[in-house]
Amino acid sequence: MLALVAGLLVTALGAAILGEYQFNGLTGVVAGLIFGLFVAEVTVGVAREGNAVFAVVCAAFTVGGLGWAVHASIGPRGHVPALAWASMALGAAAAAFRARSSGRPAADTRSEP
């Protein structure tokens, strides 16, 4: 539970910071990717394991945080750039992949005796 709280705090802080920037260029897409990885990394780091639940929650946190950041950056005008949507999708995919794949041994790894 503490891991999810940590992930949520990172999401809120990151969204507040990213809300100061525009999401209409390639940097917005890259920021979404890094944001998703960072949310998942903090969550998995606190929990010391990754699983499917964390993958779903981290993806949702990432989309919510980036949605908040995009809304803060564009204001009330209502037109969301296509690259902002790409940023949310890529960030969610990265967060889910990182949270799910973390902590699993490689296929050729032997367990210690």
C-alpha positions as CSV (number, residue, x, y, z in Angstrom):
1,M,0.0,0.0,0.0
2,L,2.9,2.4,0.8
3,A,4.3,1.8,-2.7
4,L,1.0,3.0,-4.3
5,V,1.0,6.1,-2.1
6,A,4.5,6.8,-3.1
7,G,3.6,6.4,-6.8
8,L,0.6,8.7,-6.3
9,L,2.8,11.4,-4.7
10,V,5.3,11.2,-7.5
11,T,2.5,11.4,-10.0
12,A,1.1,14.6,-8.4
13,L,4.5,16.2,-8.2
14,G,5.5,15.3,-11.7
15,A,2.1,16.5,-13.1
16,A,2.5,19.8,-11.4
17,I,6.0,20.2,-12.9
18,L,5.1,19.0,-16.4
19,G,2.1,21.2,-16.4
20,E,4.4,24.2,-17.0
21,Y,5.5,22.8,-20.4
22,Q,3.9,22.3,-23.8
23,F,3.0,18.9,-25.1
24,N,2.9,19.8,-28.8
25,G,6.4,18.5,-29.7
26,L,8.6,15.5,-29.5
27,T,9.8,16.6,-26.1
28,G,6.3,16.2,-24.7
29,V,6.2,12.6,-25.9
30,V,9.6,11.9,-24.4
31,A,8.5,13.5,-21.2
32,G,5.5,11.2,-21.0
33,L,7.7,8.2,-21.5
34,I,10.1,9.3,-18.8
35,F,7.3,10.2,-16.5
36,G,5.7,6.8,-16.8
37,L,9.0,5.1,-16.1
38,F,9.7,7.2,-13.1
39,V,6.2,6.6,-11.6
40,A,6.7,2.8,-12.0
41,E,10.3,2.9,-10.7
42,V,9.3,4.6,-7.5
43,T,6.3,2.3,-7.0
44,V,8.4,-0.8,-7.6
45,G,11.3,0.5,-5.6
46,V,9.2,1.0,-2.5
47,A,7.5,-2.3,-2.9
48,R,10.7,-4.2,-4.0
49,E,8.7,-6.2,-6.5
50,G,6.7,-5.7,-9.6
51,N,3.4,-7.4,-10.5
52,A,0.3,-7.0,-12.7
53,V,-1.6,-4.9,-10.2
54,F,1.2,-2.4,-10.0
55,A,1.4,-2.4,-13.8
56,V,-2.3,-1.4,-14.1
57,V,-2.2,1.1,-11.3
58,C,1.1,2.8,-12.5
59,A,-0.4,3.1,-16.0
60,A,-3.5,4.7,-14.6
61,F,-1.4,7.1,-12.5
62,T,0.6,8.0,-15.5
63,V,-2.4,8.7,-17.7
64,G,-4.0,10.7,-14.9
65,G,-0.9,12.7,-14.2
66,L,-0.2,13.5,-17.8
67,G,-3.8,14.4,-18.4
68,W,-3.6,16.8,-15.5
69,A,-0.3,18.2,-16.8
70,V,-1.7,18.6,-20.3
71,H,-4.8,20.4,-19.0
72,A,-2.7,22.7,-16.9
73,S,-0.4,23.5,-19.9
74,I,-3.2,24.2,-22.5
75,G,-5.7,25.8,-20.2
76,P,-9.4,25.9,-20.8
77,R,-9.2,26.1,-24.6
78,G,-10.0,22.4,-24.8
79,H,-7.9,21.4,-27.8
80,V,-5.5,18.6,-26.8
81,P,-2.6,18.2,-29.3
82,A,-2.2,14.7,-30.9
83,L,1.3,14.4,-29.4
84,A,-0.2,14.9,-25.9
85,W,-2.3,11.8,-26.5
86,A,0.7,10.0,-27.8
87,S,2.6,11.0,-24.6
88,M,-0.1,9.6,-22.4
89,A,-0.3,6.3,-24.4
90,L,3.5,5.9,-24.4
91,G,3.9,6.8,-20.8
92,A,1.2,4.4,-19.7
93,A,2.8,1.6,-21.8
94,A,6.2,2.3,-20.3
95,A,4.9,2.4,-16.7
96,A,3.0,-0.9,-17.2
97,F,6.0,-2.6,-18.7
98,R,8.4,-1.4,-16.0
99,A,6.1,-2.3,-13.2
100,R,5.2,-5.7,-14.6
101,S,8.7,-6.8,-15.7
102,S,10.5,-5.7,-12.6
103,G,11.8,-8.3,-10.2
104,R,11.4,-11.3,-12.5
105,P,14.6,-13.4,-13.2
106,A,15.8,-13.9,-16.7
107,A,15.0,-17.2,-18.4
108,D,18.5,-18.5,-18.2
109,T,19.2,-17.4,-14.6
110,R,19.9,-20.1,-12.0
111,S,18.6,-19.8,-8.5
112,E,21.2,-19.6,-5.8
113,P,21.7,-22.8,-3.7
